[in-house]
Amino acid sequence: MQIQRIQTLYLILAIICVAVIFFMPVAYYVGLTEPKTVAALKPTGELALAIPMALTVLMLVIDIFLYNDLRLQRRVVNFSMLFTVLDAAIIAYIVITGAENFTTVIGWSSFLLLGALVFEIMAKRGIDHDRDLLESANRLR
C-alpha cells in the first residue's frame, strides 16, 4: 500500500491524536483537603465530550476515502476542524466548571487537540495544492 497524497498522512496523524485523547485523561482533579485525592476526567466518562470526539474521528476516517472528490474532501476537513475546536471548547468548559473543592490540573493529552487541528490544517493545504495542480493541468489541455 502506497500513500499517494500527503494529506492522507496528515489525516491519519490527526486521527491518532484524537484517538489518544479519547482514551487518556484530559484533566485531573486534585483534592484541596486531601492532596492525594485525584479524579481523572476522561472523554469516555463524559458523554458530552465523547460524542463530538467520536464524530471528529469518524469524519476524519471518511475524509481519507474522499480523495476522488477534492471539493467534498475539503468541506469534510472544514467540518472536522470545526468539531475539533468544539471538542476543545467542551474540554475547556468542563475543566472551568469542574468540581468544587478541587484543583484542576490539565493533562498532557488535552494539548493533542492542538496537534490534531494543525494536522487538519496541513491536510486542507494539501487538498488545496492538489486542486491547484488539477486546475493547472486542465488549463494545459
C-alpha positions as CSV (number, residue, x, y, z in Angstrom):
1,M,0.0,0.0,0.0
2,Q,1.4,3.4,-1.0
3,I,0.1,6.7,0.2
4,Q,-0.5,8.8,-2.9
5,R,-1.2,12.1,-1.3
6,I,0.4,13.8,1.7
7,Q,-3.0,14.9,3.1
8,T,-3.8,11.2,3.8
9,L,-0.8,11.1,6.1
10,Y,-1.9,14.3,7.9
11,L,-5.4,13.0,8.3
12,I,-4.1,9.7,9.8
13,L,-1.9,11.7,12.2
14,A,-5.0,13.8,13.2
15,I,-7.0,10.6,13.8
16,I,-4.2,9.3,16.0
17,C,-4.1,12.5,18.0
18,V,-7.9,12.5,18.6
19,A,-7.9,8.7,19.4
20,V,-5.2,9.1,22.0
21,I,-7.2,11.9,23.6
22,F,-10.3,9.7,23.6
23,F,-8.6,7.2,25.9
24,M,-6.4,9.4,28.0
25,P,-7.4,11.7,30.8
26,V,-7.6,15.3,29.7
27,A,-7.6,16.8,33.3
28,Y,-7.1,15.7,36.8
29,Y,-8.9,17.0,39.9
30,V,-6.7,17.1,43.0
31,G,-8.4,17.5,46.3
32,L,-7.7,20.6,48.4
33,T,-8.4,19.0,51.7
34,E,-6.7,15.7,50.8
35,P,-4.0,16.3,48.3
36,K,-3.8,12.6,47.4
37,T,-7.3,12.5,46.1
38,V,-7.2,12.5,42.3
39,A,-10.1,12.0,39.9
40,A,-9.4,11.9,36.2
41,L,-11.6,13.4,33.5
42,K,-11.7,11.1,30.6
43,P,-13.7,11.6,27.4
44,T,-15.2,8.1,27.7
45,G,-16.8,9.2,31.0
46,E,-18.3,12.4,29.7
47,L,-21.0,11.8,27.1
48,A,-21.0,15.5,26.1
49,L,-17.3,15.1,25.1
50,A,-17.4,11.5,23.8
51,I,-19.9,12.1,21.1
52,P,-18.2,15.1,19.4
53,M,-14.8,13.4,19.6
54,A,-16.3,10.2,18.0
55,L,-17.8,12.3,15.3
56,T,-14.5,14.0,14.7
57,V,-12.7,10.7,14.3
58,L,-15.5,9.4,12.0
59,M,-15.3,12.5,9.8
60,L,-11.5,12.2,9.5
61,V,-11.7,8.5,8.6
62,I,-14.4,9.2,6.0
63,D,-12.3,12.1,4.7
64,I,-9.4,9.8,3.9
65,F,-11.5,7.9,1.4
66,L,-12.9,11.0,-0.3
67,Y,-9.7,11.5,-2.4
68,N,-11.7,11.4,-5.7
69,D,-13.8,14.4,-4.9
70,L,-11.5,17.1,-3.6
71,R,-14.2,19.7,-3.1
72,L,-16.1,17.3,-0.8
73,Q,-12.9,16.3,0.9
74,R,-12.1,19.9,1.7
75,R,-15.6,20.5,3.0
76,V,-15.4,17.5,5.3
77,V,-12.0,18.7,6.6
78,N,-13.5,22.0,7.4
79,F,-16.3,20.4,9.4
80,S,-13.8,18.1,11.2
81,M,-11.8,21.3,12.1
82,L,-14.9,22.8,13.4
83,F,-15.6,19.7,15.5
84,T,-12.0,19.7,16.8
85,V,-12.5,23.3,18.0
86,L,-15.8,22.3,19.5
87,D,-14.0,19.4,21.3
88,A,-11.5,21.9,22.8
89,A,-14.3,24.3,23.8
90,I,-16.2,21.4,25.6
91,I,-13.0,20.4,27.4
92,A,-12.4,24.0,28.5
93,Y,-16.0,24.3,29.7
94,I,-15.8,21.0,31.7
95,V,-12.5,22.0,33.2
96,I,-13.6,25.5,34.1
97,T,-16.8,24.4,35.6
98,G,-15.1,21.4,37.3
99,A,-15.7,20.1,40.7
100,E,-15.6,22.4,43.7
101,N,-13.0,22.0,46.4
102,F,-10.7,20.5,43.8
103,T,-7.7,22.0,42.0
104,T,-7.8,21.2,38.3
105,V,-4.6,20.1,36.5
106,I,-4.7,19.9,32.7
107,G,-3.4,16.6,31.3
108,W,-0.9,16.5,28.5
109,S,-3.3,14.7,26.2
110,S,-5.6,17.8,26.0
111,F,-2.8,19.5,24.1
112,L,-3.1,16.8,21.4
113,L,-6.2,18.6,20.1
114,L,-3.9,21.4,19.0
115,G,-1.8,18.9,17.2
116,A,-4.9,17.4,15.5
117,L,-6.0,20.9,14.4
118,V,-2.6,21.6,13.0
119,F,-2.6,18.3,11.0
120,E,-6.1,19.1,9.7
121,I,-5.0,22.5,8.5
122,M,-2.0,20.9,6.8
123,A,-4.3,18.3,5.2
124,K,-6.5,21.2,4.0
125,R,-3.5,22.8,2.4
126,G,-2.5,19.6,0.8
127,I,-6.0,19.3,-0.7
128,D,-5.8,22.9,-1.9
129,H,-2.5,22.1,-3.5
130,D,-4.0,19.1,-5.3
131,R,-6.9,21.2,-6.6
132,D,-4.4,23.8,-7.9
133,L,-2.4,21.1,-9.7
134,L,-5.6,19.7,-11.3
135,E,-6.7,23.2,-12.4
136,S,-3.3,23.9,-14.0
137,A,-3.3,20.5,-15.7
138,N,-6.8,21.3,-17.1
139,R,-5.6,24.6,-18.4
140,L,-2.7,22.9,-20.3
141,R,-5.1,20.6,-22.2
